[in-house]
């Protein structure tokens, strides 16, 4: 559970009213994505951030105004005009932020949201941030199979929930612009989808020193990390304290069990670090046959070419081999376990954001994905 939601639950349980500011949409080099949030308590305390410090001071005043009046507002911050350094994003981006007063009475679906997040279920909050006054600020809490609350119109509810579930399945937050035909209103309605998806998985095969460092970084990056190795003397919780799960099993057998249980998807990353053919080949053969977000394998150039030959002999197609990142990692030149883990983690971030890696000084275009 993120810190803003945790603080929101604590405050509402205490009967407090809070102000919640949530990023609806970003353009250019805005530092935080849609869904980033900042909460201001009745005592003026701040939890979270929407811009990394660029507009928080101005936004704090808007939050206190929302607390006093109860009136929501959709605000835009950017670098245009003379306000660039007063209350703007001097990094060159623009953000829309929705500011609202939240109480437990005004958010009766909050308990449903809390239970879903605590249980690890995927859930999204759909909030009307632009539209008729009677619908502004109304919410739906939607899971993959059910939803609670209403935006004030049956057609709007159906359209928003259907589109919102698509974002939830991808683990993304952002705005939905629903035309009048879909929402029973005279003008377009904008609904913010704030997704609370279970964390993506990082499965590391091979209980080696690099795996320990990669587990540490993976947790920081927001992954749920599993370390798996068939050798019980190496696969211990003591050696991998950062990993949420340490499993003693053959990699391909563990992977097959996770497939059967429906616990793998396109947000799952698999890193094979054993560079031992009897472990690598069966695990990679299965992993490359699945629709995963990332499959990588560690090893020297010689190990890589030998592995490709063995995988071909095992029946892996060229199309499947093209999805394999081997040798895994970006070209950072590191040698230590920690440096190697940084290299692998850097590639995970690059692939997740559709980037090739490399130095920003030598690139053009948007810095943020």
C-alpha positions as CSV (number, residue, x, y, z in Angstrom):
1,X,0.0,0.0,0.0
2,X,1.5,3.4,-1.0
3,X,2.0,6.0,1.7
4,X,-0.7,8.4,0.4
5,X,-3.4,5.7,0.5
6,X,-2.2,4.6,3.9
7,X,-2.4,8.1,5.3
8,X,-5.8,8.7,3.7
9,X,-7.2,5.6,5.4
10,X,-5.7,6.6,8.8
11,X,-7.1,10.1,8.6
12,X,-10.5,9.0,7.5
13,X,-10.6,6.3,10.3
14,X,-9.9,9.2,12.7
15,X,-12.8,11.2,11.2
16,X,-10.6,13.9,9.6
17,X,-11.2,15.7,6.4
18,X,-8.2,15.8,4.1
19,X,-7.3,17.4,0.7
20,X,-6.1,15.1,-2.0
21,X,-4.3,16.3,-5.1
22,X,-3.9,13.7,-7.9
23,X,-2.1,14.1,-11.2
24,X,-4.6,13.6,-14.0
25,X,-2.4,14.0,-17.1
26,X,1.2,15.1,-18.0
27,X,2.9,16.5,-21.0
28,X,6.6,16.6,-21.9
29,X,9.1,16.3,-19.0
30,X,6.7,16.2,-16.0
31,X,8.6,14.3,-13.3
32,X,5.7,12.2,-11.9
33,X,3.1,10.2,-14.0
34,X,-0.7,10.3,-13.9
35,X,-1.9,8.9,-10.6
36,X,0.8,10.5,-8.4
37,X,-0.8,12.0,-5.4
38,X,-0.2,14.4,-2.5
39,X,-2.4,14.5,0.6
40,X,-2.7,17.5,2.9
41,X,-4.0,16.9,6.4
42,X,-6.1,19.3,8.5
43,X,-3.0,20.3,10.3
44,X,-1.2,21.2,7.0
45,X,1.0,18.2,7.0
46,X,2.0,16.8,3.6
47,X,2.2,13.2,2.4
48,X,3.4,12.3,-1.1
49,X,4.3,14.4,-4.1
50,X,3.0,15.3,-7.5
51,X,6.0,17.0,-9.1
52,X,9.1,16.3,-7.1
53,X,9.0,19.8,-5.6
54,X,8.2,22.0,-8.6
55,X,4.6,23.0,-7.7
56,X,4.0,21.6,-4.2
57,X,4.1,25.0,-2.5
58,X,1.4,26.5,-4.8
59,X,-0.6,23.2,-4.6
60,X,-0.5,23.2,-0.8
61,X,-2.4,26.5,-0.9
62,X,-5.0,25.0,-3.3
63,X,-5.4,22.0,-1.0
64,X,-6.0,24.2,2.0
65,X,-8.6,26.1,0.0
66,X,-10.3,22.9,-0.9
67,X,-10.4,21.9,2.8
68,X,-12.0,25.2,3.7
69,X,-14.6,25.3,1.0
70,X,-15.1,21.7,-0.1
71,X,-15.0,22.8,-3.7
72,X,-12.9,20.6,-6.0
73,X,-10.7,22.1,-8.7
74,X,-8.8,20.9,-11.8
75,X,-5.6,22.9,-12.0
76,X,-2.9,23.2,-14.6
77,X,0.7,23.9,-13.8
78,X,3.4,24.5,-16.5
79,X,6.2,26.8,-17.7
80,X,4.3,29.2,-19.8
81,X,4.3,32.9,-19.2
82,X,5.7,34.9,-16.2
83,X,4.6,32.2,-13.7
84,X,7.3,29.8,-14.9
85,X,9.5,30.2,-11.8
86,X,6.7,31.2,-9.4
87,X,4.5,28.1,-9.5
88,X,5.5,26.1,-12.6
89,X,7.4,23.2,-13.8
90,X,10.8,24.6,-14.6
91,X,11.8,21.2,-16.0
92,X,9.7,22.0,-19.0
93,X,6.6,19.9,-18.3
94,X,2.9,20.5,-17.8
95,X,0.6,18.7,-15.4
96,X,-3.1,18.7,-14.7
97,X,-3.9,18.1,-11.0
98,X,-7.3,17.4,-9.5
99,X,-7.7,18.8,-6.0
100,X,-10.6,17.6,-3.8
101,X,-11.7,17.4,-0.1
102,X,-12.1,13.8,1.0
103,X,-14.0,12.5,4.0
104,X,-15.1,9.0,5.0
105,X,-18.7,10.0,4.6
106,X,-18.1,11.4,1.1
107,X,-16.1,8.3,0.0
108,X,-18.2,5.3,1.2
109,X,-16.3,3.0,-1.2
110,X,-13.1,3.6,0.6
111,X,-13.4,0.4,2.7
112,X,-13.8,-1.6,-0.5
113,X,-10.7,0.0,-1.9
114,X,-8.7,-0.7,1.3
115,X,-9.7,-4.3,1.4
116,X,-8.8,-4.9,-2.2
117,X,-5.4,-3.3,-1.8
118,X,-4.6,-5.1,1.4
119,X,-5.5,-8.5,-0.2
120,X,-3.3,-7.8,-3.2
121,X,-6.3,-7.6,-5.7
122,X,-6.3,-5.3,-8.7
123,X,-8.6,-2.3,-8.2
124,X,-9.0,1.2,-9.6
125,X,-10.7,4.4,-8.4
126,X,-12.6,6.2,-11.1
127,X,-13.3,9.8,-10.3
128,X,-15.2,12.4,-12.4
129,X,-12.8,15.3,-12.6
130,X,-14.4,17.3,-15.5
131,X,-18.1,17.4,-16.2
132,X,-21.5,18.5,-14.9
133,X,-21.5,19.9,-11.4
134,X,-23.7,17.1,-10.2
135,X,-21.2,14.4,-11.2
136,X,-18.0,16.2,-10.4
137,X,-16.1,14.3,-7.7
138,X,-18.3,11.2,-7.9
139,X,-16.4,7.9,-7.7
140,X,-16.5,4.2,-8.6
141,X,-14.2,1.6,-7.1
142,X,-13.8,-1.1,-9.8
143,X,-12.2,-4.5,-9.8
144,X,-11.9,-6.9,-12.7
145,X,-15.3,-8.4,-12.0
146,X,-17.3,-6.0,-9.9
147,X,-17.6,-2.3,-9.0
148,X,-19.1,-0.1,-6.3
149,X,-20.4,3.4,-6.4
150,X,-21.7,5.5,-9.3
151,X,-20.7,8.6,-11.4
152,X,-24.3,9.6,-11.6
153,X,-25.5,8.0,-14.8
154,X,-25.8,4.4,-15.9
155,X,-24.3,4.9,-19.3
156,X,-21.4,6.8,-17.9
157,X,-20.8,4.1,-15.3
158,X,-20.7,1.4,-18.0
159,X,-18.4,3.3,-20.3
160,X,-16.0,4.4,-17.6
161,X,-15.8,0.9,-15.9
162,X,-15.2,-0.8,-19.3
163,X,-12.4,1.6,-20.3
164,X,-11.0,1.8,-16.7
165,X,-10.6,-2.0,-16.5
166,X,-8.4,-1.8,-19.6
167,X,-6.0,0.6,-17.9
168,X,-6.2,-1.5,-14.7
169,X,-5.2,-4.6,-16.6
170,X,-2.1,-2.7,-17.8
171,X,-1.3,-1.4,-14.4
172,X,-1.7,2.2,-15.7
173,X,-3.4,5.3,-14.4
174,X,-4.7,8.2,-16.5
175,X,-7.7,10.2,-17.8
176,X,-10.6,8.8,-19.8
177,X,-12.4,11.3,-22.1
178,X,-15.9,10.0,-22.6
179,X,-18.0,11.6,-25.4
180,X,-21.6,12.8,-24.7
181,X,-23.1,9.7,-26.4
182,X,-21.4,7.5,-23.8
183,X,-22.1,9.5,-20.7
184,X,-25.5,11.1,-21.0
185,X,-24.2,14.6,-20.7
186,X,-24.3,17.6,-23.0
187,X,-20.4,17.8,-23.1
188,X,-17.5,15.5,-22.8
189,X,-16.8,14.0,-19.4
190,X,-13.2,13.3,-18.1
191,X,-12.8,10.5,-15.6
192,X,-9.5,9.9,-13.8
193,X,-8.5,6.2,-13.4
194,X,-6.2,5.7,-10.5
195,X,-5.0,2.0,-10.7
196,X,-3.9,0.1,-7.7
197,X,-2.5,-3.0,-9.5
198,X,-0.5,-5.7,-7.6
199,X,3.2,-5.1,-8.0
200,X,4.9,-6.6,-11.1
201,X,6.8,-9.8,-10.4
202,X,10.6,-10.3,-10.8
203,X,11.5,-14.0,-10.7
204,X,15.2,-14.6,-10.3
205,X,16.5,-18.1,-11.0
206,X,19.9,-18.8,-9.4
207,X,20.8,-18.1,-5.7
208,X,24.1,-16.3,-6.4
209,X,25.6,-13.1,-5.2
210,X,24.2,-11.1,-8.2
211,X,20.7,-12.4,-7.3
212,X,21.0,-10.9,-3.8
213,X,21.9,-7.5,-5.2
214,X,19.2,-7.7,-7.9
215,X,16.6,-8.7,-5.3
216,X,17.5,-5.6,-3.3
217,X,17.2,-3.3,-6.3
218,X,14.1,-5.0,-7.5
219,X,12.2,-4.3,-4.3
220,X,13.2,-0.6,-4.5
221,X,11.8,-0.5,-8.1
222,X,8.5,-1.9,-6.9
223,X,8.7,-5.5,-7.9
224,X,7.6,-8.5,-5.9
225,X,10.8,-10.5,-6.0
226,X,11.1,-14.3,-5.9
227,X,14.4,-16.1,-5.8
228,X,14.3,-19.7,-6.9
229,X,17.1,-22.4,-6.9
230,X,17.1,-26.1,-6.7
231,X,19.9,-26.2,-4.2
232,X,18.6,-25.8,-0.7
233,X,22.0,-24.9,0.8
234,X,22.0,-21.7,-1.3
235,X,18.3,-20.8,-1.5
236,X,17.7,-19.5,2.0
237,X,15.8,-16.6,3.4
238,X,18.9,-15.6,5.4
239,X,20.9,-15.1,2.2
240,X,18.1,-13.2,0.5
241,X,16.4,-11.1,3.1
242,X,15.1,-8.5,0.6
243,X,13.2,-11.0,-1.5
244,X,9.5,-11.5,-0.6
245,X,9.8,-15.2,-1.5
246,X,12.7,-17.7,-1.6
247,X,11.8,-21.1,-3.2
248,X,13.7,-24.3,-3.3
249,X,12.7,-26.0,-6.6
250,X,13.9,-26.6,-10.1
251,X,13.4,-23.4,-12.1
252,X,11.3,-24.9,-14.9
253,X,9.1,-26.8,-12.4
254,X,8.5,-23.7,-10.3
255,X,7.7,-21.7,-13.5
256,X,5.2,-24.4,-14.7
257,X,3.5,-24.3,-11.3
258,X,3.1,-20.5,-11.4
259,X,1.7,-20.8,-14.9
260,X,-0.8,-23.4,-13.8
261,X,-1.8,-21.1,-10.9
262,X,-2.3,-18.1,-13.2
263,X,0.2,-16.0,-11.4
264,X,2.3,-14.9,-14.4
265,X,1.5,-12.2,-17.0
266,X,2.9,-9.5,-19.2
267,X,4.1,-7.6,-16.2
268,X,6.3,-10.5,-15.1
269,X,10.1,-10.4,-15.6
270,X,12.3,-13.5,-15.4
271,X,16.0,-13.4,-15.0
272,X,18.0,-16.6,-15.3
273,X,21.4,-16.1,-13.5
274,X,22.5,-19.7,-13.0
275,X,24.4,-20.1,-16.4
276,X,24.2,-23.9,-15.9
277,X,22.6,-25.6,-18.9
278,X,20.7,-28.2,-16.8
279,X,18.9,-25.3,-15.0
280,X,18.9,-22.7,-17.8
281,X,17.6,-24.5,-20.8
282,X,14.4,-26.0,-19.4
283,X,13.5,-22.8,-17.6
284,X,14.2,-20.6,-20.7
285,X,12.4,-22.9,-23.0
286,X,9.2,-22.5,-20.9
287,X,9.7,-18.8,-20.2
288,X,10.1,-18.0,-23.9
289,X,6.9,-19.8,-24.7
290,X,4.9,-17.4,-22.4
291,X,3.7,-13.9,-22.8
292,X,6.0,-12.3,-20.2
293,X,7.3,-8.8,-20.0
294,X,11.0,-9.7,-19.9
295,X,13.1,-12.8,-20.2
296,X,16.9,-12.4,-19.6
297,X,19.8,-14.7,-19.0
298,X,23.2,-14.0,-17.6
299,X,26.5,-15.3,-19.0
300,X,29.6,-14.7,-21.1
301,X,29.5,-14.4,-24.8
302,X,30.6,-18.0,-25.1
303,X,27.9,-19.1,-22.6
304,X,25.3,-17.2,-24.6
305,X,26.2,-18.8,-27.9
306,X,26.3,-22.3,-26.4
307,X,22.9,-21.6,-24.7
308,X,21.4,-20.5,-28.0
309,X,22.5,-23.8,-29.6
310,X,21.0,-25.8,-26.8
311,X,17.7,-23.9,-26.9
312,X,17.5,-24.5,-30.6
313,X,18.1,-28.2,-30.1
314,X,15.3,-28.1,-27.5
315,X,12.9,-26.8,-30.1
316,X,12.8,-23.0,-29.3
317,X,12.0,-21.0,-32.4
318,X,14.0,-18.1,-33.8
319,X,11.0,-15.8,-33.0
320,X,11.1,-16.9,-29.4
321,X,14.9,-16.5,-29.2
322,X,14.5,-12.9,-30.4
323,X,12.7,-12.2,-27.2
324,X,15.6,-13.4,-25.0
325,X,17.8,-10.7,-23.6
326,X,21.2,-12.4,-23.4
327,X,23.7,-11.5,-22.1
328,X,21.3,-9.7,-19.8
329,X,21.9,-6.1,-18.8
330,X,22.9,-2.7,-20.3
331,X,26.5,-2.1,-21.3
332,X,27.8,-0.3,-18.1
333,X,31.1,-2.1,-17.9
334,X,30.6,-3.1,-14.3
335,X,32.2,-6.2,-12.8
336,X,31.1,-6.5,-9.2
337,X,27.8,-8.3,-8.1
338,X,26.2,-4.9,-7.3
339,X,27.3,-3.3,-10.6
340,X,26.0,-6.3,-12.5
341,X,22.7,-6.1,-10.7
342,X,22.5,-2.4,-11.6
343,X,23.1,-3.2,-15.2
344,X,20.3,-5.8,-15.2
345,X,17.9,-3.5,-13.3
346,X,18.7,-0.7,-15.8
347,X,17.6,-2.9,-18.7
348,X,14.4,-3.9,-16.8
349,X,13.5,-0.2,-16.4
350,X,14.4,0.6,-20.1
351,X,12.3,-2.3,-21.5
352,X,9.4,-1.5,-19.2
353,X,9.4,2.1,-20.6
354,X,10.1,1.2,-24.2
355,X,13.6,2.7,-24.2
356,X,16.9,1.4,-25.5
357,X,19.1,2.7,-22.7
358,X,22.2,4.8,-23.3
359,X,23.3,8.3,-22.1
360,X,20.7,11.0,-21.9
361,X,23.3,13.6,-23.0
362,X,23.5,11.7,-26.4
363,X,19.7,11.4,-26.8
364,X,16.9,13.7,-28.0
365,X,13.3,13.9,-27.2
366,X,11.4,13.4,-23.9
367,X,13.4,12.2,-20.9
368,X,10.4,10.5,-19.2
369,X,8.6,7.6,-20.8
